[in-house]
Amino acid sequence: MNRHRKNEISLGQFILTISGVQVGFGLLTFPHELEQVAGTDGWISLLIGGFITILVSLCIIKIMEKHPGEYLIDVLTRYMGKWVGKAAMVIWILYCLLGCMSLLFSFIYVIRLWILPKTPSYAIMFLAAIPALMLARGGVRIISRYAVFVFFFTIWMPLLLLIPLKDSQFLYLLPILKEGWMPVLHAAKMSVLPFLGFEFAFILYPYLKQKNSAAKGIVIANIITLVVYLQITFVCFVYFSPDEIAQFVWPTLTLVKPIHFTFLERFEIVFLSFFIFIFSDSVIPYFFSATEGINQLYKKEGWNFPIYILLGLIFIVTIFFKPSVGQMATWREWWGMTGYFVCYAFPIVFLLYITGYTYWQRRKT
């Protein structure tokens, strides 16, 4: 356990890092996507998705607390064998890379669409690579400190979105369950996707100083994320009519447009500029998780070679590959489908397997 002492993180850093990974690109588009499936009853689906995520998150903590101080690769190979455990680790690395690329290209697209329309993608990627390199090289402690900074630096942004409530119509929410439970339950499947990021607990747990409080910490992190998404979803649902919100792909940014200052016209540009910090707080941990997974696979600590290689490859991709809106949507769909298995199904199945394996070993003994 002493090997983690240099990178130990506090419970507060653990909470804000996980919630920081979860709160990202979905804030801009999720209310629109949720309304398309469940209408204004989508907030019920969001509550169901948050509850499911909390249960699965507790499964992750239960898995890691059986062997505190060990890395994810150690736990996988202990119960699944050397080769199957390493194969599972490779799947984890590929999942993190898919999440990183999906979020990164979505981030570049939004920046080009709203702020820098004539700036090439590789130039934006080059600027994003500098903080990514610095944070990834710094390790878990630096990434956690950055997450704390981003939380307090951007905490005013969700509060700002309460201003449109003065022109809202709460009657848009009524009647509740207007089309029954089926659309709500159907939307619950997609409502778990904005909570992706809780799986980062697999990486953070060995570095957590107060491991006995990990379960409480991950529940608080998911509740913070749930509150943020609920607030923005509610504001969008009561500000826009059901017909209007279906027309706005970026309802969160549209909420900011009516806010004007005498010295500033397009406030949504300023809002989105600060939103870059929230984006980075989602993208960089996935990039770090991929490089950390490679380090664990090769049993090397503090190895920076994968960071340089992956950053270089991503930069080359942004030069020669310019995905369309449809391709980026497909990537996010693939990432979501992979998340169902890697983040939701695997922790439950693996915990059941560990429980049965441990029981069987005790009976043999």
C-alpha positions in Angstrom: 0.0 0.0 0.0 3.0 2.3 0.5 3.5 2.4 -3.3 0.5 4.7 -3.6 1.5 7.2 -0.8 3.0 9.7 -3.2 -0.2 9.9 -5.2 -2.8 9.6 -2.4 -6.0 11.5 -2.8 -8.5 12.7 -0.3 -12.2 11.7 -0.2 -13.2 15.2 -1.5 -10.8 14.8 -4.5 -12.2 11.3 -5.1 -15.8 12.6 -5.2 -15.1 15.7 -7.4 -12.9 13.7 -9.8 -15.6 11.1 -10.5 -18.4 13.7 -10.8 -16.2 15.8 -13.0 -15.7 12.9 -15.4 -19.5 12.3 -15.5 -20.5 16.0 -16.1 -19.4 16.7 -19.6 -20.7 16.8 -23.2 -24.1 15.4 -22.2 -25.0 18.7 -20.5 -25.3 20.3 -23.9 -27.5 17.8 -25.7 -29.0 15.4 -23.1 -32.2 17.3 -22.4 -33.1 17.3 -26.1 -32.3 13.5 -26.5 -34.2 12.7 -23.3 -37.3 14.6 -24.4 -37.2 12.8 -27.8 -37.8 9.5 -26.1 -39.8 10.2 -22.9 -41.2 13.7 -23.4 -41.3 15.9 -20.3 -41.4 12.8 -18.1 -37.8 12.2 -18.9 -36.8 13.5 -15.5 -38.3 10.3 -14.0 -36.0 8.3 -16.3 -33.1 10.3 -15.1 -33.9 9.4 -11.5 -34.1 5.7 -12.4 -30.7 6.0 -14.3 -29.1 7.6 -11.3 -30.4 4.9 -8.9 -29.0 2.1 -11.2 -25.7 3.9 -11.5 -25.3 4.2 -7.7 -26.0 0.4 -7.3 -23.4 -0.5 -9.9 -20.9 2.0 -8.4 -21.2 0.3 -5.1 -20.4 -3.0 -6.8 -17.1 -1.5 -8.1 -16.2 -0.4 -4.5 -17.1 -3.8 -3.2 -14.8 -5.4 -5.8 -11.8 -3.2 -5.1 -12.1 -3.2 -1.3 -11.5 -6.9 -1.2 -7.9 -6.1 -2.1 -7.1 -2.5 -1.1 -4.0 -1.1 -2.6 -4.0 -3.4 -5.6 -4.4 -2.2 -9.1 -7.2 -3.2 -11.4 -4.9 -5.5 -13.4 -4.0 -7.3 -10.1 -7.6 -7.9 -9.2 -8.5 -9.1 -12.7 -5.5 -11.6 -12.9 -6.1 -12.8 -9.4 -9.6 -14.1 -10.2 -9.6 -14.6 -13.9 -6.1 -15.9 -14.5 -3.1 -14.3 -16.2 -4.2 -14.3 -19.8 -7.9 -13.7 -19.4 -7.2 -10.9 -16.9 -4.8 -9.2 -19.3 -7.4 -9.6 -22.1 -10.0 -7.9 -19.9 -7.5 -5.1 -19.2 -7.0 -4.6 -23.0 -10.8 -4.3 -23.4 -10.7 -1.6 -20.6 -7.9 0.3 -22.4 -9.8 0.2 -25.7 -13.0 1.3 -23.9 -11.2 4.3 -22.4 -9.6 5.2 -25.8 -13.0 5.1 -27.4 -14.5 7.4 -24.7 -11.5 9.7 -25.1 -11.8 9.9 -28.9 -15.6 10.3 -28.8 -15.5 13.1 -26.3 -12.5 14.8 -27.9 -13.9 15.0 -31.4 -17.3 16.2 -30.0 -15.4 18.8 -28.1 -13.5 20.0 -31.2 -16.7 20.1 -33.2 -18.5 22.2 -30.6 -15.6 24.6 -30.4 -15.4 25.0 -34.2 -19.2 25.4 -34.5 -19.7 28.0 -31.8 -16.3 29.8 -31.2 -13.6 29.1 -33.8 -15.3 28.2 -37.0 -12.3 28.7 -39.3 -9.7 27.1 -37.0 -8.5 23.6 -38.2 -9.2 20.7 -35.9 -5.5 19.9 -35.5 -4.8 23.4 -34.2 -7.5 23.0 -31.5 -6.1 19.5 -30.7 -2.6 20.9 -30.4 -3.8 23.4 -27.8 -5.8 20.7 -25.9 -2.8 18.4 -25.9 -0.7 20.8 -23.7 -2.8 20.6 -20.6 -3.6 16.9 -21.3 0.2 16.1 -21.3 0.8 18.1 -18.1 -2.0 16.5 -16.2 -1.5 12.9 -17.4 2.2 13.1 -16.5 1.3 14.4 -13.1 -0.7 11.3 -12.2 -3.8 10.7 -10.2 -3.1 13.4 -7.6 -2.7 16.2 -10.2 -5.8 15.1 -12.1 -7.8 15.1 -8.8 -6.5 18.6 -7.9 -7.5 19.8 -11.4 -11.0 18.3 -10.9 -11.4 20.3 -7.6 -10.3 23.5 -9.4 -12.7 22.9 -12.2 -15.6 22.3 -9.8 -15.1 25.6 -7.9 -14.2 27.5 -11.0 -17.3 26.5 -12.9 -19.8 26.1 -10.1 -21.6 29.3 -11.1 -22.5 27.9 -14.6 -25.4 25.6 -13.5 -26.7 28.4 -11.2 -26.7 30.8 -14.1 -29.1 28.6 -16.0 -31.7 29.2 -13.3 -32.2 32.8 -14.6 -34.5 31.6 -17.5 -36.9 30.2 -14.9 -38.5 33.7 -14.6 -40.0 33.1 -18.1 -40.8 29.4 -17.6 -44.1 27.6 -17.6 -44.3 24.7 -15.1 -47.5 23.5 -16.8 -45.3 22.0 -19.5 -44.5 19.2 -17.0 -48.1 18.2 -16.6 -49.7 15.8 -16.6 -47.0 13.5 -15.2 -46.8 10.1 -17.0 -49.0 11.4 -19.8 -48.0 8.5 -22.0 -47.6 5.9 -19.3 -44.5 4.1 -17.9 -43.2 2.6 -21.2 -41.6 5.7 -22.6 -40.1 6.4 -19.2 -38.6 2.9 -18.8 -37.4 3.0 -22.5 -35.6 6.3 -21.8 -34.1 4.9 -18.6 -31.8 2.8 -20.8 -30.3 6.0 -22.3 -30.4 8.0 -19.0 -27.6 5.9 -17.5 -25.2 7.0 -20.2 -24.6 10.6 -18.8 -23.4 8.9 -15.6 -20.5 7.2 -17.4 -17.3 8.1 -15.6 -18.1 6.4 -12.3 -16.1 3.5 -13.6 -13.0 5.7 -13.0 -13.3 4.4 -9.4 -11.4 1.3 -10.6 -8.4 3.5 -11.2 -8.9 5.9 -8.3 -9.6 3.5 -5.5 -6.0 2.2 -4.8 -4.9 5.9 -4.3 -7.8 6.8 -2.0 -6.5 7.7 1.5 -9.8 7.0 3.3 -10.8 3.7 1.7 -13.4 3.0 4.3 -15.4 6.0 3.0 -15.2 5.0 -0.7 -18.8 3.8 -0.8 -20.0 7.0 0.7 -17.8 9.0 -1.7 -19.0 7.4 -4.9 -22.7 7.8 -3.8 -22.1 11.5 -3.2 -20.4 11.8 -6.6 -23.3 10.2 -8.4 -25.8 12.4 -6.5 -23.9 15.6 -7.5 -24.1 14.5 -11.1 -27.8 13.6 -10.8 -28.6 17.0 -9.3 -26.8 18.8 -12.1 -28.5 16.9 -14.8 -31.9 17.1 -13.1 -31.5 20.9 -12.7 -30.6 21.5 -16.4 -33.3 19.1 -17.6 -36.0 20.7 -15.5 -35.0 24.2 -16.7 -35.1 23.1 -20.3 -38.4 21.3 -19.9 -40.2 24.3 -18.3 -38.5 27.0 -20.4 -39.1 25.4 -23.8 -42.5 24.0 -24.9 -42.5 20.3 -25.9 -42.5 21.4 -29.5 -39.7 23.9 -29.1 -37.2 21.7 -27.3 -37.5 19.1 -30.1 -36.1 21.7 -32.5 -33.0 22.7 -30.4 -30.1 20.2 -30.5 -28.2 22.4 -28.1 -30.9 23.5 -25.6 -28.4 24.3 -22.8 -26.6 26.9 -25.0 -29.9 28.2 -26.2 -30.9 28.9 -22.6 -27.9 31.3 -22.3 -28.7 33.3 -25.4 -31.4 35.5 -23.8 -28.9 36.6 -21.1 -27.5 40.0 -22.2 -25.1 42.6 -20.7 -24.6 46.2 -21.9 -20.9 45.4 -22.6 -21.4 41.9 -24.1 -23.7 40.5 -26.7 -23.2 36.8 -27.3 -22.9 35.6 -23.8 -23.1 32.0 -24.9 -19.6 32.3 -26.3 -18.3 33.2 -22.9 -20.4 30.4 -21.3 -19.0 27.8 -23.8 -15.4 29.1 -23.2 -15.7 28.3 -19.6 -17.4 25.0 -20.5 -14.0 24.0 -22.1 -12.8 23.3 -18.5 -15.7 20.9 -17.9 -15.0 19.2 -21.3 -11.3 18.7 -20.4 -12.3 17.4 -16.9 -14.1 14.6 -18.8 -11.6 13.9 -21.6 -8.3 13.9 -19.8 -9.3 11.2 -17.1 -10.3 8.8 -19.9 -7.0 9.5 -21.7 -5.1 9.0 -18.4 -7.1 5.8 -17.7 -5.9 4.3 -21.0 -2.3 5.2 -20.4 -2.5 4.0 -16.8 -4.0 0.7 -18.0 -1.0 0.2 -20.4 1.3 0.9 -17.5 -0.5 -1.7 -15.3 -0.4 -4.1 -18.2 3.4 -3.8 -18.5 3.8 -3.5 -14.7 5.5 -0.1 -14.9 4.8 2.8 -12.7 5.3 6.4 -13.8 6.0 5.3 -17.4 5.3 8.3 -19.6 6.0 6.6 -23.0 2.3 5.6 -23.6 1.3 9.2 -23.0 3.5 10.6 -25.7 2.6 7.8 -28.2 -1.1 8.1 -27.7 -1.1 11.9 -27.8 1.0 11.8 -31.0 -1.4 9.3 -32.6 -4.5 11.3 -31.7 -2.9 14.4 -33.1 -2.1 12.6 -36.4 -5.7 11.4 -36.6 -7.0 14.9 -36.2 -4.9 16.0 -39.2 -6.0 13.4 -41.6 -9.4 12.4 -40.4 -12.3 14.9 -40.1 -15.4 13.0 -38.9 -18.9 14.1 -39.9 -21.7 14.8 -37.4 -23.1 11.4 -38.2 -19.8 9.6 -37.6 -19.3 11.4 -34.3 -22.9 10.4 -33.3 -22.0 6.8 -34.3 -18.9 6.9 -32.1 -20.9 8.1 -29.1 -23.4 5.4 -29.8 -20.6 2.7 -29.9 -19.2 4.2 -26.7 -22.6 4.0 -25.0 -23.1 0.4 -26.1 -19.7 -0.5 -24.9 -20.4 1.3 -21.6 -23.4 -0.9 -21.0 -21.2 -3.9 -20.9 -17.9 -2.6 -19.5 -19.4 -0.2 -16.9 -22.8 -1.6 -16.0 -22.8 -5.4 -16.7 -19.2 -6.3 -15.9 -19.0 -5.0 -12.3 -22.2 -6.9 -11.4 -21.2 -10.1 -13.1 -17.6 -9.9 -11.8 -18.7 -9.3 -8.2 -21.0 -12.3 -8.4 -18.2 -14.3 -9.8 -15.8 -13.2 -7.0 -18.4 -14.0 -4.4 -18.9 -17.5 -5.8 -15.2 -18.1 -6.3 -14.4 -17.1 -2.7 -17.2 -19.3 -1.4 -16.0 -22.2 -3.4 -12.4 -21.8 -2.3 -13.4 -21.7 1.4 -15.5 -24.9 0.9 -12.5 -26.6 -0.7 -10.2 -25.5 2.2 
